Amino acid sequence: MSVSLADPPFPLADDVAIARQPIHDRHMRVVGYELLFRGTGGGDRSDEERAASVIVETLTGIGLDAVVGRRPAHVLASRRFLLDEHAFALPPARVVLEVAAPAPRDAAMREALERLAERGYRVSLVCDPNGTLPEPAITRLAHSVKLDVGQLSPNELTAAADRFGAAAPLLVAAGVDAPALLDRCLALGFHCFQGFFFCSPDVVRPHAPPTTRLAELRSLAGLYQRSLTFEEFERIIVRDVGLSYRLLCYLNSAFFNLPRHVASVREALMMLGMKAVRRWATLVALSGAEDKPNELTVTALLRGRLCELIGRRRPSPTAGADAFFTVGLFSVMDAMMDAPLEQVLDALPLTAETRAALLRREGPMGDALAAAIAYERGGLAEVERRLPSVPVPELYLAAVRWADAACGALDGAEAAAQESDGVDEGDEAPASRPD
């Protein structure tokens, strides 16, 4: 069955770690993932020769689909990487090469960029937001210009957007880790956004009141009572007809690969068990917020699965792997609800160990969650401190593939449920710029 805990299928070299960070467009759709390559043997980055071999060997060995699905992979490419023509080992339709803006009159780099353009490669120029504009001859060869805006003052951000926006075909803001900063970048005309803004609660922009979403969560709170009987569990789910229907659509998707069609919540409980149905019912209930990027659900699944896999390698004496999954899944509940995490958790009868893991990163489950969050941000020192000798890079790639598949099935189930209900959403809004 697709949902079983299989061993990670992506062995990596012992000194290599790879993670991804999403890049959203103005409609909050993911249009690519930046790939973060790190050497684990010392320092945050390998030397240039090692970095070149790591990029090519990793992406050709495990395949781009395993890391980014069908979306483009944004790969940081050094000057030497380009001049030595390592980029030509990567498929031009699947990658965007992120290149530090070359120095003026760097003829070798201009020639390299021209060769890449002729072969259909896309280049994103990474520029200092307080620095000078690249030469027009270089900018014309670029697919986009990328600025790290995370540490800019409001005046610096405005000035950078004005200067680079006039020259760039596509302007990408990196380091966007807060909803308020996203709002400023949107207003200033940036086209794409990289950062973890979608994982943070938005307490400024108007949304559905937190009490409304918390009420939805409280409707499922009974699923987390430890002394729940089979019949009580079933009644909690079936009293919400919409949830029951969407849950059955999801469980009957190809992702679960069940031996037969599941026609009722009772049948699902008998086939999968209460823990599994609780997991998926909670996800289905909380993933339908229309004002939240889909990547928030992907992140919830990814963290949940990674924590679960870590829990198998480094278990808690008092909690099973399913509890590790719950910790990862609930780590983004504040962003889903736009409310403080402690307030969200108060709506659920969670164990003290689970609350300690979520709020204070304590215990084995807290170590797993802290390591998962650190890894997605490239903080390998924290990963090693929390989980020495655990192969987190391999587990992460396994979790990525699983989360992408689970979220894809969830999207399909939601579409099937809406079609059955006669909902016609119409065509998607067009992207502001082609990728």
C-alpha positions as CSV (number, residue, x, y, z in Angstrom):
1,M,0.0,0.0,0.0
2,S,1.3,3.4,-0.9
3,V,0.8,4.8,2.6
4,S,3.0,2.2,4.2
5,L,6.3,3.2,5.8
6,A,8.8,2.0,3.3
7,D,12.6,2.4,3.6
8,P,13.9,5.7,2.0
9,P,14.7,5.0,-1.7
10,F,17.2,7.8,-2.1
11,P,20.6,7.0,-0.7
12,L,22.9,10.0,-0.8
13,A,26.6,10.4,-0.3
14,D,27.5,10.6,3.4
15,D,28.6,14.2,3.1
16,V,25.7,15.6,1.0
17,A,22.4,17.1,2.1
18,I,19.8,18.5,-0.3
19,A,16.6,20.4,0.6
20,R,14.2,22.5,-1.4
21,Q,12.5,25.9,-0.8
22,P,9.4,26.9,-2.8
23,I,9.1,29.9,-5.1
24,H,5.6,31.3,-5.4
25,D,4.1,33.6,-8.1
26,R,1.7,36.4,-7.3
27,H,-1.2,34.0,-7.2
28,M,0.6,32.0,-4.5
29,R,1.2,29.0,-6.8
30,V,4.5,27.3,-6.7
31,V,6.4,27.9,-9.9
32,G,9.7,26.3,-8.9
33,Y,11.9,25.1,-6.0
34,E,15.3,26.3,-5.2
35,L,17.5,23.4,-4.3
36,L,19.9,23.8,-1.4
37,F,23.0,21.7,-1.5
38,R,25.1,21.4,1.6
39,G,28.2,19.4,2.5
40,T,27.8,17.8,6.0
41,G,31.5,17.3,6.6
42,G,32.2,20.9,7.7
43,G,31.0,24.4,6.9
44,D,27.8,25.2,5.1
45,R,29.2,24.9,1.6
46,S,31.5,22.7,-0.3
47,D,34.2,24.1,-2.4
48,E,33.4,24.9,-6.0
49,E,34.7,21.6,-7.5
50,R,32.9,19.6,-4.9
51,A,29.7,21.6,-5.4
52,A,29.7,21.0,-9.1
53,S,30.1,17.3,-8.8
54,V,27.4,17.2,-6.0
55,I,24.9,19.0,-8.2
56,V,25.3,16.9,-11.3
57,E,25.7,13.6,-9.5
58,T,22.8,14.2,-7.2
59,L,20.3,15.4,-9.8
60,T,21.2,12.8,-12.4
61,G,21.4,10.1,-9.8
62,I,18.1,10.5,-8.0
63,G,16.3,12.4,-10.7
64,L,14.7,15.9,-10.6
65,D,11.2,14.4,-10.4
66,A,12.0,12.9,-7.0
67,V,13.0,16.3,-5.6
68,V,10.8,18.9,-7.3
69,G,8.1,16.9,-9.2
70,R,7.3,18.6,-12.5
71,R,8.3,22.0,-11.4
72,P,11.6,23.7,-12.4
73,A,14.6,23.3,-10.1
74,H,16.5,26.5,-9.3
75,V,20.2,25.6,-8.8
76,L,22.9,27.9,-7.6
77,A,25.7,27.8,-10.2
78,S,29.1,29.3,-9.5
79,R,31.2,31.0,-12.1
80,R,33.5,28.0,-12.3
81,F,30.5,25.7,-12.7
82,L,29.4,27.6,-15.8
83,L,32.9,28.2,-17.3
84,D,33.6,24.4,-17.0
85,E,30.3,23.7,-18.7
86,H,28.9,21.5,-16.0
87,A,25.5,23.1,-16.6
88,F,25.1,21.3,-19.9
89,A,24.8,18.0,-18.0
90,L,21.4,19.3,-16.6
91,P,18.2,19.3,-18.7
92,P,17.5,22.9,-19.8
93,A,13.7,22.5,-19.6
94,R,13.9,21.5,-15.9
95,V,16.4,23.9,-14.3
96,V,16.9,27.6,-13.7
97,L,20.5,28.5,-13.0
98,E,21.0,31.0,-10.3
99,V,24.1,33.0,-11.1
100,A,25.8,35.8,-9.1
101,A,25.7,38.9,-11.3
102,P,29.1,39.0,-13.1
103,A,31.5,41.8,-12.7
104,P,31.5,44.5,-15.5
105,R,33.4,43.5,-18.6
106,D,33.6,39.8,-17.5
107,A,33.8,38.6,-21.1
108,A,34.2,34.9,-20.1
109,M,30.9,35.0,-18.2
110,R,29.1,36.9,-20.9
111,E,30.1,34.2,-23.4
112,A,29.1,31.5,-21.0
113,L,25.6,33.1,-20.5
114,E,25.2,33.5,-24.3
115,R,26.0,29.8,-24.8
116,L,23.4,28.9,-22.2
117,A,20.8,31.1,-23.7
118,E,21.4,29.6,-27.2
119,R,20.8,26.1,-25.7
120,G,17.6,27.2,-24.0
121,Y,18.8,27.5,-20.4
122,R,17.2,30.0,-18.1
123,V,19.4,32.1,-15.9
124,S,18.4,34.0,-12.8
125,L,20.8,36.8,-11.9
126,V,21.4,37.0,-8.1
127,C,22.1,40.6,-7.3
128,D,22.9,42.7,-4.3
129,P,19.7,44.7,-3.7
130,N,21.9,47.7,-2.6
131,G,24.4,47.3,-5.4
132,T,24.5,48.4,-9.0
133,L,22.5,47.1,-11.8
134,P,24.1,44.4,-14.1
135,E,25.1,45.5,-17.5
136,P,22.2,45.6,-20.0
137,A,23.9,43.1,-22.2
138,I,23.9,40.6,-19.2
139,T,20.3,41.5,-18.1
140,R,19.0,40.8,-21.6
141,L,20.3,37.2,-21.3
142,A,18.6,36.6,-18.0
143,H,15.2,35.0,-17.3
144,S,14.9,36.8,-14.0
145,V,16.7,38.9,-11.3
146,K,16.7,37.7,-7.7
147,L,17.1,39.9,-4.7
148,D,17.4,38.9,-1.0
149,V,15.1,41.3,0.6
150,G,14.9,39.8,4.1
151,Q,17.1,42.3,5.8
152,L,16.2,45.4,3.9
153,S,14.6,48.4,5.5
154,P,11.3,49.6,4.0
155,N,13.1,52.5,2.2
156,E,15.8,50.1,0.9
157,L,13.2,47.7,-0.3
158,T,11.4,50.4,-2.2
159,A,14.6,51.7,-3.8
160,A,15.7,48.2,-4.9
161,A,12.3,47.4,-6.4
162,D,12.3,50.6,-8.4
163,R,15.9,50.2,-9.7
164,F,15.9,46.5,-10.5
165,G,12.2,46.3,-11.5
166,A,12.9,48.7,-14.4
167,A,15.6,46.4,-15.8
168,A,14.5,42.9,-14.9
169,P,12.2,40.8,-17.0
170,L,11.0,39.0,-13.9
171,L,11.8,40.2,-10.3
172,V,12.1,37.6,-7.6
173,A,12.2,38.4,-3.9
174,A,14.0,36.0,-1.7
175,G,14.1,35.9,2.1
176,V,10.4,36.6,2.4
177,D,9.7,34.9,5.7
178,A,6.8,37.0,7.0
179,P,3.3,37.8,5.6
180,A,3.8,41.5,6.1
181,L,7.0,41.5,4.0
182,L,5.1,39.5,1.3
183,D,2.5,42.3,1.3
184,R,5.1,45.0,0.8
185,C,6.8,43.0,-2.0
186,L,3.5,42.4,-3.8
187,A,2.7,46.2,-3.6
188,L,6.1,47.0,-5.0
189,G,5.6,44.8,-8.1
190,F,7.8,41.8,-7.4
191,H,6.7,38.8,-9.5
192,C,7.8,35.8,-7.5
193,F,8.6,35.2,-3.8
194,Q,10.8,32.7,-2.0
195,G,10.7,32.3,1.7
196,F,8.6,30.8,4.5
197,F,5.9,33.5,4.7
198,F,3.3,30.8,4.2
199,C,4.3,29.0,7.3
200,S,3.7,32.0,9.5
201,P,0.3,33.1,10.9
202,D,-1.0,36.3,9.3
203,V,-2.5,38.5,12.0
204,V,-2.7,41.6,9.8
205,R,-4.6,40.9,6.7
206,P,-8.3,40.1,7.0
207,H,-9.2,36.4,7.0
208,A,-11.9,34.2,8.4
209,P,-11.9,34.9,12.1
210,P,-9.6,32.6,14.0
211,T,-12.6,31.6,16.1
212,T,-14.3,30.2,13.0
213,R,-11.4,28.0,12.1
214,L,-10.8,27.0,15.6
215,A,-14.5,25.9,15.8
216,E,-13.8,23.6,12.8
217,L,-10.8,22.2,14.6
218,R,-12.8,21.7,17.8
219,S,-15.3,19.6,15.8
220,L,-12.5,17.1,15.3
221,A,-11.1,17.4,18.8
222,G,-13.0,14.3,19.9
223,L,-10.9,12.2,17.5
224,Y,-7.9,12.8,19.8
225,Q,-9.6,11.4,23.0
226,R,-7.6,8.4,24.1
227,S,-10.6,6.4,25.4
228,L,-12.6,6.7,22.2
229,T,-14.6,3.7,21.1
230,F,-15.0,2.6,17.5
231,E,-18.6,3.8,17.3
232,E,-17.9,7.1,18.9
233,F,-15.0,7.7,16.5
234,E,-17.3,7.0,13.5
235,R,-20.0,9.3,14.8
236,I,-17.6,12.3,15.1
237,I,-16.7,12.0,11.4
238,V,-20.0,11.2,9.9
239,R,-21.8,14.1,11.6
240,D,-19.9,16.3,9.2
241,V,-21.3,15.2,5.8
242,G,-19.0,17.3,3.7
243,L,-15.9,16.0,5.6
244,S,-17.0,12.4,5.3
245,Y,-17.5,12.7,1.6
246,R,-14.2,14.4,0.9
247,L,-12.4,11.9,3.2
248,L,-13.8,9.0,1.2
249,C,-12.9,10.6,-2.1
250,Y,-9.3,10.9,-0.7
251,L,-9.1,7.4,0.6
252,N,-10.3,6.0,-2.7
253,S,-7.6,7.8,-4.6
254,A,-4.7,5.9,-6.3
255,F,-2.3,7.2,-3.6
256,F,-3.8,4.7,-1.1
257,N,-4.1,1.8,-3.5
258,L,-6.7,0.1,-1.4
259,P,-7.7,-3.4,-2.4
260,R,-11.3,-2.3,-2.9
261,H,-13.5,0.8,-3.0
262,V,-14.3,2.2,0.4
263,A,-18.0,3.1,0.6
264,S,-18.4,4.3,4.2
265,V,-16.4,5.7,7.1
266,R,-17.0,2.5,9.0
267,E,-15.5,0.5,6.2
268,A,-12.5,2.9,6.1
269,L,-12.0,2.4,9.9
270,M,-12.2,-1.4,9.5
271,M,-9.7,-1.4,6.7
272,L,-7.2,1.3,7.9
273,G,-7.7,1.6,11.6
274,M,-8.6,4.6,13.8
275,K,-5.1,6.1,13.8
276,A,-4.8,6.3,10.1
277,V,-8.4,7.6,9.6
278,R,-7.8,10.2,12.2
279,R,-4.7,11.4,10.4
280,W,-6.4,11.8,7.1
281,A,-9.6,13.2,8.4
282,T,-7.6,15.9,10.2
283,L,-5.7,16.7,7.1
284,V,-8.8,16.9,4.9
285,A,-10.5,19.1,7.3
286,L,-7.7,21.6,7.6
287,S,-6.4,21.7,4.1
288,G,-9.4,23.3,2.5
289,A,-8.7,27.0,3.4
290,E,-9.0,28.8,0.1
291,D,-6.9,31.8,1.2
292,K,-3.8,29.6,2.0
293,P,-1.1,28.5,-0.5
294,N,-1.3,24.8,-1.3
295,E,2.4,24.6,-0.3
296,L,1.3,24.9,3.3
297,T,-0.4,21.6,3.1
298,V,2.6,20.1,1.4
299,T,4.8,21.4,4.2
300,A,2.5,19.9,6.8
301,L,2.6,16.6,5.1
302,L,6.4,16.8,4.6
303,R,7.1,17.6,8.2
304,G,4.7,15.0,9.4
305,R,6.2,12.3,7.3
306,L,9.8,13.3,8.1
307,C,9.0,13.3,11.8
308,E,7.4,9.9,11.4
309,L,10.4,8.4,9.7
310,I,12.7,9.9,12.3
311,G,10.5,8.4,15.0
312,R,11.1,5.0,13.6
313,R,14.9,5.5,13.7
314,R,14.8,7.3,17.1
315,P,11.6,6.4,18.9
316,S,10.1,7.8,22.0
317,P,9.5,5.4,24.9
318,T,6.0,6.7,25.3
319,A,4.8,7.7,21.8
320,G,4.6,5.8,18.6
321,A,5.5,6.9,15.0
322,D,1.9,8.2,14.5
323,A,2.4,10.7,17.3
324,F,5.5,12.0,15.6
325,F,3.5,12.5,12.4
326,T,0.9,14.5,14.4
327,V,3.6,16.8,15.7
328,G,4.9,17.5,12.2
329,L,1.4,18.0,10.8
330,F,0.3,20.3,13.6
331,S,3.5,22.4,13.5
332,V,1.9,24.6,10.8
333,M,-1.6,24.8,12.4
334,D,-0.9,28.4,13.6
335,A,-0.4,29.4,9.9
336,M,-3.5,27.4,8.8
337,M,-5.6,29.1,11.5
338,D,-3.9,32.5,11.6
339,A,-3.9,32.2,15.4
340,P,-1.1,31.6,18.0
341,L,-0.1,27.9,18.1
342,E,-0.8,27.6,21.8
343,Q,-4.4,28.8,21.2
344,V,-4.8,26.3,18.4
345,L,-3.5,23.4,20.6
346,D,-5.8,24.4,23.4
347,A,-8.7,23.3,21.2
348,L,-7.3,19.7,21.1
349,P,-6.9,17.1,23.9
350,L,-3.3,16.5,23.0
351,T,-0.8,14.8,25.4
352,A,1.6,16.9,27.4
353,E,4.5,15.3,25.5
354,T,2.9,16.4,22.2
355,R,2.4,19.9,23.4
356,A,5.9,20.1,24.8
357,A,7.3,19.0,21.4
358,L,5.2,21.6,19.5
359,L,5.6,24.6,21.8
360,R,9.1,24.1,23.3
361,R,10.7,21.5,21.0
362,E,11.2,19.1,24.0
363,G,11.6,15.4,24.1
364,P,12.2,13.0,21.2
365,M,9.3,14.4,19.2
366,G,10.6,17.9,19.8
367,D,14.0,16.9,18.5
368,A,12.4,15.5,15.4
369,L,10.4,18.6,14.7
370,A,13.3,21.0,15.4
371,A,15.5,19.0,13.1
372,A,12.9,18.9,10.4
373,I,12.4,22.7,10.4
374,A,16.2,23.3,10.6
375,Y,16.8,21.0,7.7
376,E,14.3,22.7,5.4
377,R,16.2,25.9,6.1
378,G,19.7,24.5,5.6
379,G,20.6,24.5,9.3
380,L,22.6,21.3,9.4
381,A,24.4,22.1,12.6
382,E,21.1,22.0,14.5
383,V,20.1,18.8,12.7
384,E,23.3,17.1,13.9
385,R,23.0,18.5,17.4
386,R,19.4,17.2,17.7
387,L,19.7,13.9,15.8
388,P,23.3,12.6,15.6
389,S,23.7,9.6,13.4
390,V,20.2,9.8,12.0
391,P,20.3,9.9,8.1
392,V,18.0,13.0,7.9
393,P,19.0,13.9,4.3
394,E,17.8,10.5,3.0
395,L,14.7,10.6,5.1
396,Y,13.9,14.1,3.9
397,L,13.9,13.0,0.2
398,A,11.7,10.1,1.0
399,A,9.3,12.4,2.8
400,V,9.3,14.8,-0.2
401,R,8.2,12.2,-2.6
402,W,5.6,10.9,-0.2
403,A,4.2,14.3,0.6
404,D,4.0,15.4,-3.0
405,A,2.1,12.2,-3.9
406,A,-0.2,12.6,-0.9
407,C,-1.0,16.2,-1.6
408,G,-1.6,15.5,-5.3
409,A,-4.1,12.8,-4.4
410,L,-5.7,15.3,-1.9
411,D,-6.1,17.9,-4.7
412,G,-7.7,15.3,-6.9
413,A,-10.1,14.2,-4.2
414,E,-11.1,17.8,-3.6
415,A,-11.7,18.4,-7.3
416,A,-13.8,15.2,-7.5
417,A,-15.9,16.2,-4.5
418,Q,-16.5,19.7,-5.9
419,E,-17.5,18.2,-9.3
420,S,-19.9,15.9,-7.6
421,D,-21.4,18.9,-5.7
422,G,-21.8,20.8,-9.0
423,V,-19.1,23.4,-8.1
424,D,-17.6,25.0,-11.1
425,E,-14.5,27.0,-10.2
426,G,-13.8,28.1,-13.8
427,D,-10.3,28.5,-15.3
428,E,-7.4,29.3,-13.1
429,A,-6.2,32.9,-13.1
430,P,-3.3,33.2,-15.5
431,A,0.2,33.5,-14.0
432,S,1.5,37.1,-14.0
433,R,4.6,36.0,-16.0
434,P,5.4,32.7,-17.8
435,D,8.0,30.6,-15.9
